[in-house]
């Protein structure tokens, strides 16, 4: 056979084949090596310019044409190839000094060290974490939350948008069979009032997975779903971002604080795990303030100020700062945990 390659995907790439012609003996076989290559920039990160998650595909097919019309009964063969690549940034983050209520101001240094693509770093108040528990794919490592004052178009003067960030130890190819439940107590009685659920929307509504991941607010007192939003949960990742508005949780400036816990379920096998302890957060005045979104092209760096509000820290303390970079390699690299302390450091 004479061998040729025909790329078909939008992602431009090169196909290299070890032989341009192969001979296959009767009742035998002949190996042929195929390699694909393309610049990381052709793939990009996990989001497009509008913030939508990206699923890039490299595809095409090999054609095996009989070298003589009488060979192989004159039949030409086609063999497809298919690859879903993921280019990665390599954003590192560290505090220039220990952050504490005694020394409340600091700087987070960020650097995209030889990253293949631009990395986008976002900052959360780190509330929960735990050691690996052995859950397949969705073993949860850490949870944090941030708030954007005035993010609700219906109430630009006051209602913040909260975003809960969940980081797993392992990479999941798709988030759809993982369920993340953030159980939220809004009145301080020690009992959850709301369940913010990260779940496949099709599975929730019809029982069939749709691949559309959602952030769903479930009122535990009325047993009703009160709001639902699209979540940010890229494929081949280990991070899930669940948005919710403060008013969805009944939060106001006079009642701004929550306590929360987190439970994860693998819907494939029914296994469940809960991170140890609980965390607190003030939706209108977080105990730790920082920047929100930092763009880091390859081989660039940035400095972001962070600060503790000592008075608020006494009411809603946190473990520290959680820097989430969904463009980094999956696992712990996608959520850098920077501890803070209420002590004398």
C-alpha positions in Angstrom: 0.0 0.0 0.0 1.0 3.6 -0.5 0.3 5.6 2.7 -0.9 9.2 3.0 -2.4 11.3 5.8 -5.3 13.8 5.5 -5.9 16.2 8.5 -9.5 17.1 9.0 -9.7 19.1 12.2 -9.7 22.9 12.7 -6.6 22.6 14.9 -3.7 22.7 12.4 -1.1 19.9 13.0 1.5 17.8 11.3 1.3 14.1 10.8 4.4 12.0 10.4 4.3 8.4 9.3 7.3 6.1 9.5 6.8 4.7 6.0 5.2 6.0 2.8 4.6 2.5 1.5 4.1 -0.8 3.4 4.0 -4.4 2.3 1.7 -6.7 4.2 2.4 -10.4 3.6 -0.4 -13.0 3.4 -1.6 -14.0 6.9 0.9 -11.4 8.3 1.0 -7.9 9.7 3.2 -4.9 9.3 3.6 -2.1 11.9 3.4 1.6 11.0 4.3 4.4 13.4 2.3 7.6 13.3 3.1 10.8 15.3 1.2 14.1 15.6 2.7 17.4 16.5 1.4 21.0 16.8 2.3 24.2 18.7 0.7 24.6 22.1 -0.6 27.9 20.9 -2.8 26.1 18.3 -4.6 24.4 21.2 -4.7 27.3 23.7 -5.9 27.0 27.3 -9.1 25.7 28.8 -11.2 28.8 28.0 -11.7 31.0 25.0 -11.6 34.8 24.9 -15.2 34.9 26.2 -14.6 32.6 29.2 -16.2 29.5 27.6 -14.6 26.2 28.2 -12.8 24.8 25.2 -12.7 21.2 23.8 -10.1 21.1 21.1 -9.8 18.1 18.7 -7.0 17.0 16.4 -8.3 14.5 13.9 -7.8 13.1 10.4 -7.3 9.8 8.7 -4.6 7.7 7.0 -5.3 6.3 3.5 -3.8 3.0 2.4 -4.0 2.7 -1.4 -3.1 -0.5 -3.1 0.2 0.0 -5.0 -1.2 -2.1 -7.8 -4.9 -2.1 -8.7 -5.0 -5.9 -8.4 -3.7 -5.9 -4.8 -6.2 -6.2 -1.9 -9.0 -6.6 -4.4 -8.5 -3.0 -5.4 -9.9 -1.9 -2.0 -8.4 1.3 -0.4 -8.4 1.3 3.4 -8.9 4.3 5.7 -7.8 4.5 9.3 -8.9 7.5 11.5 -6.8 9.1 14.1 -8.2 11.3 16.9 -6.6 13.3 19.8 -8.0 15.7 22.4 -4.9 17.7 23.5 -4.7 20.0 26.4 -1.9 22.6 26.5 -0.9 23.8 30.0 0.4 26.8 31.8 2.8 26.5 34.7 1.8 29.2 37.1 3.5 29.1 40.5 2.4 31.2 43.5 3.9 32.0 46.9 3.6 34.5 49.7 6.6 36.9 50.1 6.0 36.8 53.9 3.8 34.9 56.3 0.3 36.3 56.4 -1.4 36.6 59.8 -3.8 38.7 61.8 -0.7 40.2 63.5 0.9 41.0 60.1 -2.2 41.4 57.9 -0.6 42.7 54.7 1.4 40.7 52.1 2.1 40.0 48.5 1.4 36.9 46.4 4.0 36.4 43.8 2.9 34.7 40.6 5.0 33.4 37.7 4.1 31.4 34.6 7.5 29.5 34.4 7.9 28.1 30.9 4.2 27.5 30.6 2.9 26.4 27.2 0.0 28.8 27.3 -1.4 31.8 29.2 -2.5 31.0 32.7 -5.4 32.8 34.5 -5.0 32.9 38.3 -8.1 33.6 40.5 -8.1 34.2 44.3 -10.3 32.5 46.9 -10.6 32.4 50.6 -9.4 28.9 51.5 -11.8 27.2 53.9 -11.6 23.4 53.7 -9.0 20.8 52.9 -8.2 17.2 53.7 -5.9 14.3 52.9 -6.6 11.9 50.0 -9.3 9.4 50.8 -9.0 7.2 47.8 -12.2 8.2 45.8 -11.7 7.5 42.1 -11.4 10.7 40.0 -13.2 13.1 42.4 -11.1 12.7 45.6 -11.6 16.3 46.9 -8.5 18.2 48.1 -9.6 21.7 49.0 -12.6 24.2 48.9 -12.5 28.0 48.9 -14.9 30.9 48.1 -14.7 34.4 46.8 -17.3 37.1 46.3 -17.8 39.9 43.8 -19.8 42.8 45.2 -22.5 44.2 42.9 -22.2 41.4 40.4 -25.9 40.8 40.1 -27.3 42.9 37.2 -30.7 42.9 38.9 -29.2 44.4 42.0 -25.9 46.2 41.1 -25.8 48.2 44.3 -25.3 45.3 46.7 -25.9 41.7 45.9 -22.5 39.9 45.6 -21.9 36.9 43.5 -20.2 34.1 45.4 -18.1 31.5 43.6 -17.0 28.3 45.4 -13.9 26.6 44.1 -13.4 22.9 44.5 -10.1 21.2 43.7 -9.6 17.4 43.4 -6.4 15.4 43.8 -6.8 13.5 40.5 -7.8 14.5 37.0 -11.3 13.7 35.8 -11.8 13.4 32.1 -15.3 14.8 32.6 -17.0 16.3 35.7 -20.4 14.9 34.9 -20.4 11.8 37.1 -19.0 13.7 40.1 -21.4 15.5 42.4 -20.1 18.2 44.8 -22.4 19.4 47.6 -21.6 22.6 49.5 -23.9 22.5 52.6 -24.4 26.1 53.8 -25.7 27.3 57.2 -26.9 30.9 56.9 -28.4 31.4 60.4 -25.7 30.0 62.7 -27.8 27.2 64.2 -25.3 24.5 63.1 -27.7 23.0 60.5 -27.4 23.5 56.7 -30.1 25.6 55.1 -29.0 25.3 51.5 -27.2 22.8 49.4 -25.2 24.3 46.6 -24.9 21.3 44.2 -22.4 20.9 41.4 -24.0 18.4 39.1 -24.7 17.4 35.5 -27.9 19.4 34.6 -29.3 16.6 32.4 -28.8 14.0 35.1 -30.6 16.3 37.6 -33.6 17.1 35.4 -34.0 13.9 33.3 -31.8 11.3 34.8 -29.6 11.2 31.6 -26.2 12.9 31.5 -26.0 15.9 29.1 -22.4 17.1 29.7 -23.7 20.5 30.8 -22.5 21.1 34.4 -24.6 23.3 36.6 -24.5 25.0 40.0 -27.8 24.4 41.6 -29.3 26.0 44.8 -31.4 23.6 46.8 -33.4 25.0 49.8 -33.2 22.3 52.4 -36.0 23.9 54.5 -38.5 24.0 51.6 -37.1 21.0 49.7 -37.1 23.0 46.5 -34.6 24.1 43.8 -34.6 27.9 43.9 -31.8 28.7 41.4 -29.5 27.2 38.8 -26.5 28.5 36.9 -23.9 27.2 34.5 -20.8 26.1 36.4 -17.2 26.3 35.2 -15.9 22.7 35.1 -13.5 22.1 32.2 -12.9 18.6 30.9 -9.5 16.9 31.7 -9.2 19.0 34.8 -9.4 18.9 38.6 -11.3 22.2 39.3 -14.9 23.1 39.6 -16.2 26.6 40.1 -19.8 26.9 41.4 -21.5 30.4 41.2 -24.4 31.6 43.4 -25.8 35.0 44.3 -26.0 36.1 47.9 -29.7 36.7 47.6 -30.2 33.0 46.6 -29.0 32.1 50.1 -30.9 34.9 51.8 -27.8 36.8 52.7 -27.9 40.6 53.3 -25.6 43.2 54.8 -27.3 42.6 58.2 -27.0 38.9 57.8 -23.9 38.3 55.6 -22.1 35.3 57.1 -22.2 31.6 56.3 -20.7 28.4 57.6 -20.2 25.5 55.1 -19.1 22.0 54.7 -18.5 19.9 51.5 -19.4 16.4 50.5 -18.4 14.7 47.2 -20.1 11.7 45.5 -18.9 9.6 42.6 -22.1 8.8 40.8 -20.5 5.9 39.0 -20.0 3.8 42.1 -21.9 5.7 44.8 -18.9 6.3 46.9 -19.0 9.5 49.1 -16.5 11.5 51.1 -16.8 14.6 53.3 -13.9 17.0 53.9 -13.1 17.4 57.6 -14.4 20.4 59.6 -16.4 23.5 58.5 -15.5 26.9 57.2 -17.0 30.4 57.5 -17.2 33.3 55.1 -18.7 36.9 55.0 -20.2 37.4 51.6 -20.1 41.2 51.9 -16.8 41.6 53.8 -14.4 38.7 53.4 -11.7 38.2 56.1 -9.1 38.1 53.3 -9.1 40.5 50.5 -7.1 40.1 47.3 -7.2 40.6 43.6 -9.6 38.5 41.5 -8.3 37.6 38.1 -4.7 37.8 36.9 -3.5 37.0 33.4 -0.1 35.5 33.0 1.3 34.8 29.5 4.2 32.4 29.3 7.3 33.5 31.1 5.7 36.5 32.8 5.1 37.3 36.5 2.9 39.5 38.7 2.6 40.6 42.3 -0.9 40.7 43.9 -1.5 42.4 47.3 -3.5 40.4 49.9 -4.7 41.6 53.3 -6.4 40.2 56.4 -9.1 42.2 58.1 -8.3 41.3 61.7 -11.7 42.2 63.1 -13.5 40.1 60.4 -10.9 37.3 60.9 -12.1 36.9 64.5 -15.6 36.2 63.1 -15.0 34.3 59.9 -11.4 32.9 60.0 -9.9 31.0 57.1 -7.0 28.7 56.4 -5.5 31.2 54.0 -5.5 32.0 50.2 -6.4 29.5 47.5 -5.0 30.5 44.1 -6.9 28.6 41.4 -5.3 28.2 37.9 -7.5 26.0 35.7 -4.9 26.2 32.9 -2.2 24.4 35.1 -1.7 20.7 35.1 -4.4 18.8 36.9 -4.2 18.0 40.5 -2.7 20.2 43.3 -1.1 22.4 40.6 -4.5 23.8 39.8 -5.1 25.2 43.4 -2.1 26.6 45.2 -2.8 26.7 49.0 -1.1 29.6 50.8 -1.6 29.3 54.6 -2.5 32.2 56.9 -2.6 32.4 60.7 -4.3 34.2 63.5 -1.2 33.9 65.6 1.9 36.0 66.3 3.9 35.1 63.1 
